Amino acid sequence: MNENMNAWGILRKLSWEDVLLILGTLIVARLAVAIIQWVVRHLSEKAPARLRLFILRLLPISRLLIGLVVVVVIVPILIEPKFQNIIALIASVGVAVAFAFKDYASCLVAGLVTVLENTYQPGDWIEIDGTYGEVKSIGLRAVCVVTPDDTEVSIPHSRLWSASIFNASSGNRSLMCVADFYLHPEHDASLVRRHLTEVAQTSSYRKPETHVVVVVFEKPWGTHYRLKAYVKESREQFLFITDLTVRGKEMLRSTGIRFAQATYAETNKA
C-alpha cells in the first residue's frame, strides 16, 4: 500500500501516529462544531432581540473556520509541504471534483459565495423555488429552511446559480407584511383607506415608527386593497397578518361595506 502511495510522488508514508492524529483532528473538529453550535444558539435565545441575528450569523462563519483549520492540519501530514506537491495536489483534486463531484463542488462554491456575499443568513426569511421559510442553518452543501408549517427543507446552495432568491428580511428583525381585502366596488374608497390604516397603526405587532401603506387596485369584479405594514419581529409575521385581517374585516362589516363575492366576479367575467 505504501509503495502505491509513494508512486504518487506527493504522499508521505504514514505511521500509526499520523493516522491517529488525523482521526483525532476530525473528531475534535466535529465536537468543536457541535459545541459552538449549541453555545451560539443558546446565546442567541438569551441575548437581547436586537443581537439575535448577529449571533446566529456566527454559525456558518465558525464552521468555515474550523473546516479551514482541519485542512491546514491534515494536508501537511498527508503530503510533503513542497510547492510542487501542493500544485500537483490542487490539480489532482480539481480534476476529480470537476468530473466526479461537479454538482457537489458547485454546492460548495455556492455555499462559500453565500457566506462571503451574505446572500442570506440564519434568521432570514427567504423563498427559493416556491419554498418560503426561516433560515435555520447554512451548511457546506445546502441551506436548511423551516417553513411556517414547521417543516425543514434542505435546499442545495447550487440553486444560487439558476434560481431567484427572495430575501424578505435581509438581516433585519422586521419585514413587510401584506393583508388583502376584496370589496364590492360600490363604497367610499377614501373611508376604507383611512380605516385600514388605523387598523394597522393600532396593531400590537406593528413595528413602531414605520409607515403604513394602503394600495388600491380596481378590478372588473370589485376593488382589491393591499394593507402593507412592518412587523416588529419576523417570527410574528403570520400573527400580524391574521390580526390585520380579522380586525380589518370587523371594521369593514361595522361600516356596512360589502365584500366581493365569487358569484359576482363570475357574473362580470361572463
N, C-alpha and C positions, 0 to 999 in steps of 0.2 A: 504493500500500500504506500509506504514511504517512497519507494522508487517511482511509483506513478506520480506522486505529489511532486517529487523533485524534478520530474520530467517537465513540469510546467515552468520551471525556472524561477518562479517568483514566490512559491510557497515554501515555508520553512518546515523542517522536521519537528513535529510536535511531540512534546513529552507529556506525561500524565499531569505534571504541574500546570502546563499550558492549557490542557483540556479542562482541568478543574477551575482554573482562573476564568476561562471563557464561560463555563456554566455558572460560576459564582457571579460573574458580571451580569449575565442575563437575569438571574434570579433576583439580584439586588435591584436591578433596574425595574423589574416587574413589581417588586414590593414598593419601591420608591414611587412609581406611578400610582399604585393603589392608595398609598398613604397620602400623597399630595392631593389626589382626587377627593378623598374623604375630608381632609383638612380644609381644602378650598370650598367645598360645598357646605361644610359646617359653618365656616366663617361667613359665607355669603348669606346664609339664613339668619345668622346672629347679628350681622353688621347692619348699619342704617340702610334704608331702602335705596338711597341715592348712590351707595357704593356697591350694591349687589352685582350689577352688570360688570363693573370694573374688576371685581374679584373673580367672577366667573371667567373672564377673559384670560386669566392666568392658566386655566386648564390646558388649552391646546398649546400655549407657549411652553409650559413646563414639560409636556410630553415631547415636544420637538427638541428641547434642550437635552432631555435625558437620552433620547434616541441618538443625538449627535455625540454625546459623551460615550455611549456604548460603542459606536463606530470607531471613535478615536482610540478606545482602549483595546478593542478586539483586533482591528486591522493590523497594528504592528506585531501582534502575536502570530498572526497567520502568514504574514509576508515579511520579507526583508525591507525595511524602510528606505528603499533607494528610489531615486527619481524615475529610473527606467521601469522599475517594478510597479510603481504607482500608476504610471501612464498605461502600462500593459493591463493592469487590473481594471482601470477605468474603462479601457477599450473593450475588454472581455465582458465586463458587466453590462456595458452599454449595448453590445450586440445581442447578448442573451435577453436583456429586457426588451429590446426593440422587436425581436422576433417571437419570443415565447410569452412575454408578460407585458405586451404593449398596452393592453387595456388597464391592467393594474398599475403600470407605470404612469399612464395618463391620469389615473385617480390620485396617485401620489403627488405628481406635479401640480395638479389642480388643487389638491389639499394644501400644498405649500403656498401656492398663489393666494388661496383663500385666506390663509393666516396672515401673510405679508400684506395683502391689499385690504384686509379686514372687510371682505365682502359680506360676511355675516359672522356673528359671534354668539356664544352661549347666552341665552336670554332674549335674543332677537326673535321676532315673529316673521317668518318667511313663507313664500309659496314657490314651489318648484314642481312643474308638471302636474298642476292641479292639487298638489298636497300642501295644505296650509297648517302651520303649527309653530310651536316654540322650539327653538334650537336647544336641545338638551346637552349634546356634546359634539365635538368635532374630532373625529378620528383621522388616522392616516389615509384611509381609503374612502370613508363616507361620513356624512353628517347625519346625526340622529335627531329626528324631528318628532315631537309629541303633539299629536293633533288635539283639537278641542274635545274629541271623544276619548281621550287618554289612550291613544294608540301610538306606539312607537314605530316610526318609519325610517329606515336607513336609505339614504339617497347617495349614490356614488358622487364623489366630487367631480368626476368627468362630465357631469351634466352642465358644469360651468362653461364648457366649450360650445355647447349646442342648444342650450335651453335658456329661456329668460328667467331670471331670479328676481322675485319681488320681495323686497325687504320693507315691512310696514313700520318697523321701529328704528332700525339703523343705529343701534346702540343706545337708544333713549328708553326711559321708562314708560313714556307716553306714546300713544299712536292715535290716529284719527279713526273714529267710529262713525258709521252711517246707518241711520234708521229711515226706512222707506215708508211712505204713505201714499195711497192711491184713492183719490177722491172724485166724486161726481163733479163734472165741470161747472155746474151752477152753484157758485159760492163766492164769498168775498176773499180773494186771494191774499190781500194785504192783511186782513184779520188773521187768517190762518198762519201766515208767516210770523206775525207777532206772537201768537200763542205758542207755536212750535219753538220759537227762540226762547221764550220764557220757560218752557218745559225743560230745555237743555241747560239753561243757565241755573236753574234751581235744583238740578240733579246732584246728589251727593257724590257721584262717581266722576263728575267732570273735573278736569284739571283747572285750578283757579287761574284767572288772568289769561285765559285763552279765548279766542274768538269762536262764536257760534255762527254757522252759515246755513242758510236755507236756500236750496236751489230748486227751481220750479221748471218742470217740463210739461208742455201741453201736448197731450196725445189724442188720437181720434176717439178713444174710449173714455177719456177723463183727464185728470190732472195728476201728475206724478211729483211728489215732494220728496226731496232728499235732505234730511236733517243731519248736518255734519258737526261734530264736536270732538275734542280731545279728552281721552280718559286719563285719570291720574296714574293708574297702574295698568300696564299692558295685560296682565293676567285677568283683569276685571272687565275686559272689553265686551264680552258677551253679556255680562250682567248690566253693563251700561246700555247696550243696545236694547236689551229687554226692558230696562227701566224707561228709556225713551219711548219705546213702542207702546207699552202699557199706559203710561201717563199721557202720552200723546193721543191715544185712542179715547181715553176718558175725557180729555179736554175737547176733542172734536165732537164727540157724542153730546157733551153738555151744551155745546153751542148749536146743536141741531144740524150739523153738516153731515151730508150723506157720503158714504163711501162708494167707490166704483164697484160695480157688480160684474161678474163674469158674463152673465146673460146680456147685460147692457153692452159690454165690449163686443161680444159675438154678434149682436144685432147691428151695431155700427159698422163692423168689418164687412158684414154681408151687404 
